[in-house]
Amino acid sequence: MEKSQHYISKLIISILLFTIVPEVFSESPYKKTIYNAFVNREMNKWGNVIRTIENTSSPVTVDQKLELIKLYYGYTAYLINKKQVSNAEILIGKAESIIAEVLKSSPKNATAYAFKGSFIGYKIGISKFKAIYLGSESSDNINKALELDPQNIQAIIDKGNMLYYSPRLFGGDKHEALKFYLKGVRIMEKNADTDHNWIYLNLLTNIAMAFEKTDQPSLAKQTYEKILHKEPNYHWVKDELYPKFLAKIK
């Protein structure tokens, strides 16, 4: 999972990427398993959780459906990153079907709209020419999510990703993206929604990389250190991003 990759394949790790209020995994028996899979780069365990849910119980409530969508959301980015396109497309189809169910029963659900925009973005990540006719649909759904709920973490982070990774010609702005990322962190910390939360770690990682890209190395260093203080075993930062950053600023 290289930091130079297209933003679609980073939605999980750069994320990203993308949480709901209240955090669904806070009540989920799978929260720690997913967190450990993310921290230790053991994505096979993430896939196992998805299969367990699919094989043992169909989601009934809106929160249960959003939880499964979120699992698809993270794992689809991983599959795209690994060039497993056909498997990613299967999950995109499953997710979009459940998103439609959520919006049918809860037509003003901001999280569902944010996810809808993100999964459209995945299609663009798989086939970039689709940006011509899907790009505006993706951004429209993310913007609608923010209109419905300006404090929605999923929508805030997706908006940040959209600004960060879009070309400047199409409205991209890394400094504006940072504002959304930082807003997301403030909300999560205020809500004490940071323990065993892969979204929180991923968002901090996005912020550290954004500080690098906007020539703010001291803030990038502070953020990387904050991440490792929170989770010393976070392999992506511990073994890859932070060592590369330190070598670059020497």
C-alpha positions in Angstrom: 0.0 0.0 0.0 2.3 2.8 -1.3 1.5 6.4 -0.4 1.9 7.4 -4.1 -1.1 5.3 -5.2 -4.3 6.8 -6.6 -6.7 8.1 -3.9 -9.3 5.5 -4.6 -7.0 2.7 -3.5 -6.1 4.7 -0.4 -9.5 5.2 0.9 -8.8 2.5 3.5 -5.2 3.5 4.3 -5.2 7.1 3.5 -7.8 6.8 3.4 -9.8 6.6 3.7 -11.7 5.7 4.5 -14.7 7.1 6.5 -16.6 6.4 9.9 -20.1 7.0 11.2 -21.6 8.8 14.1 -22.2 7.1 16.4 -19.3 4.7 15.5 -21.0 1.4 14.5 -18.0 -0.7 15.5 -18.2 0.6 19.0 -21.0 -1.9 19.5 -19.7 -4.5 17.1 -18.2 -7.8 18.2 -15.8 -7.5 15.3 -14.4 -4.1 16.2 -11.1 -5.4 17.7 -10.6 -8.0 15.0 -10.9 -5.4 12.3 -8.7 -3.0 14.1 -6.0 -5.7 14.6 -6.2 -6.7 11.0 -5.7 -3.1 9.9 -2.8 -2.5 12.3 -1.0 -5.7 11.5 -1.8 -5.8 7.8 -3.6 -9.1 8.1 -6.4 -8.4 5.7 -7.3 -12.1 5.4 -8.8 -11.7 8.8 -10.9 -8.8 7.6 -12.2 -10.9 4.7 -13.0 -13.7 7.2 -15.2 -11.3 9.2 -17.1 -10.4 6.1 -17.7 -14.0 5.2 -18.8 -14.8 8.7 -21.4 -12.0 8.7 -22.6 -13.0 5.2 -22.9 -16.7 6.1 -24.4 -16.4 9.6 -26.7 -13.4 9.7 -28.2 -10.9 7.3 -28.1 -7.3 8.5 -31.6 -6.1 9.5 -31.2 -2.7 11.1 -29.8 0.4 9.5 -26.8 0.3 11.8 -26.1 -3.4 11.0 -26.3 -2.6 7.3 -24.0 0.3 7.6 -21.5 -1.8 9.5 -21.4 -4.4 6.7 -21.1 -1.6 4.1 -18.2 -0.2 6.1 -16.5 -3.6 6.0 -17.0 -3.8 2.3 -15.7 -0.2 2.0 -12.4 -1.0 3.6 -11.9 -4.4 2.0 -12.8 -3.2 -1.5 -10.0 -0.6 -1.3 -7.6 -3.4 -0.3 -8.7 -5.6 -3.3 -8.3 -2.7 -5.7 -4.8 -2.1 -4.3 -4.0 -5.8 -4.9 -5.3 -5.6 -8.4 -8.1 -8.1 -7.6 -10.5 -6.2 -9.7 -13.2 -8.9 -10.2 -13.5 -9.5 -6.5 -13.6 -5.8 -5.8 -16.4 -5.3 -8.3 -18.4 -8.1 -6.6 -18.1 -6.2 -3.3 -19.0 -2.9 -4.9 -22.2 -4.5 -6.2 -23.1 -5.9 -2.8 -22.4 -2.6 -1.1 -24.5 -0.6 -3.5 -27.4 -2.9 -3.1 -27.3 -2.5 0.7 -26.8 1.3 0.4 -30.0 1.4 -1.7 -31.8 -0.5 1.0 -30.6 2.0 3.6 -31.6 5.0 1.6 -35.0 3.5 0.9 -35.8 3.2 4.6 -33.7 6.1 5.7 -33.7 8.6 2.9 -31.8 11.3 4.8 -29.0 9.1 6.1 -25.8 11.1 5.6 -23.5 8.1 6.1 -25.2 6.1 3.4 -24.8 9.0 0.9 -21.1 9.3 1.8 -20.6 5.6 1.2 -22.6 5.9 -2.1 -20.2 8.5 -3.3 -17.2 6.5 -2.2 -18.2 3.3 -3.9 -18.8 5.3 -7.1 -15.3 6.5 -6.6 -14.0 2.9 -6.4 -15.5 2.3 -9.9 -13.4 5.3 -11.1 -10.4 3.8 -9.4 -10.8 0.5 -11.3 -11.4 2.3 -14.6 -10.2 5.9 -14.7 -12.1 6.8 -17.9 -15.3 6.5 -15.9 -14.4 9.7 -14.1 -15.8 11.6 -17.1 -19.4 10.5 -16.3 -19.1 9.3 -12.7 -16.9 11.9 -11.1 -19.7 14.4 -10.5 -22.1 11.8 -9.2 -19.5 10.7 -6.6 -18.9 14.3 -5.4 -22.6 15.1 -5.5 -23.3 12.3 -3.1 -20.5 13.3 -0.7 -21.6 16.9 -0.8 -25.2 15.8 -0.1 -24.0 13.8 2.9 -22.4 17.0 4.3 -25.5 19.0 3.6 -27.6 16.5 5.6 -25.1 16.3 8.5 -22.0 18.7 8.5 -20.6 16.7 11.5 -20.8 13.3 9.8 -17.3 11.8 10.0 -17.7 9.6 7.0 -18.7 12.6 4.8 -16.0 14.9 6.3 -13.2 12.4 5.5 -14.5 11.6 2.1 -14.7 15.3 1.3 -11.1 15.6 2.5 -10.1 12.7 0.3 -11.8 14.2 -2.7 -10.1 17.6 -2.2 -6.7 16.0 -1.5 -6.5 13.6 -4.4 -8.3 15.4 -7.2 -6.2 17.4 -9.6 -6.2 21.1 -9.0 -7.9 21.6 -12.4 -10.9 19.7 -11.0 -11.0 21.5 -7.6 -8.3 19.6 -5.8 -6.7 21.5 -2.9 -4.5 19.8 -0.3 -4.7 22.7 2.2 -8.5 22.6 2.1 -8.4 18.8 2.4 -6.3 19.2 5.6 -9.0 21.3 7.1 -11.5 18.5 6.7 -9.1 15.9 8.0 -8.4 17.9 11.1 -12.0 18.6 11.7 -12.7 14.9 11.6 -10.0 14.2 14.1 -11.3 16.9 16.5 -14.8 15.4 16.4 -13.6 11.8 17.0 -11.4 12.9 19.9 -14.2 15.0 21.4 -16.4 12.0 21.2 -13.7 9.7 22.7 -14.0 7.6 19.6 -10.4 6.7 19.2 -9.7 3.3 20.9 -9.4 0.3 18.6 -10.6 2.5 15.8 -8.9 1.9 12.5 -10.6 4.9 11.0 -9.0 7.2 13.6 -5.5 5.8 12.9 -6.0 6.0 9.2 -7.2 9.6 9.4 -4.2 10.6 11.4 -2.0 8.9 8.8 -3.8 11.0 6.1 -3.0 14.1 8.1 0.7 13.2 8.5 1.0 12.6 4.8 -0.9 15.8 4.0 1.5 17.8 6.2 4.4 16.3 4.3 2.8 17.2 0.9 2.1 20.7 2.0 5.7 21.3 3.2 5.0 21.2 6.9 7.5 18.7 8.1 7.4 19.6 11.8 3.7 19.0 11.9 4.1 15.8 10.0 6.6 14.6 12.5 4.4 15.5 15.4 1.5 13.6 13.8 3.6 10.5 13.1 4.7 10.5 16.7 1.2 10.9 17.9 0.1 7.9 15.8 2.9 5.7 17.2 2.1 6.8 20.7 -1.5 5.8 20.2 -0.6 2.5 18.5 3.2 1.5 18.6 2.6 -1.6 16.5 0.9 0.1 13.6 3.0 -1.5 10.9 2.3 0.9 8.0 3.6 3.9 9.9 6.2 2.1 12.1 7.9 0.2 9.3 7.3 2.2 6.2 5.9 5.8 6.3 7.8 7.2 9.4 11.2 5.7 8.5 10.9 7.1 5.0 9.9 10.5 6.3 12.8 10.6 8.7 15.2 9.7 6.0 13.8 12.4 3.8 14.2 15.2 6.3 17.7 14.4 7.4 
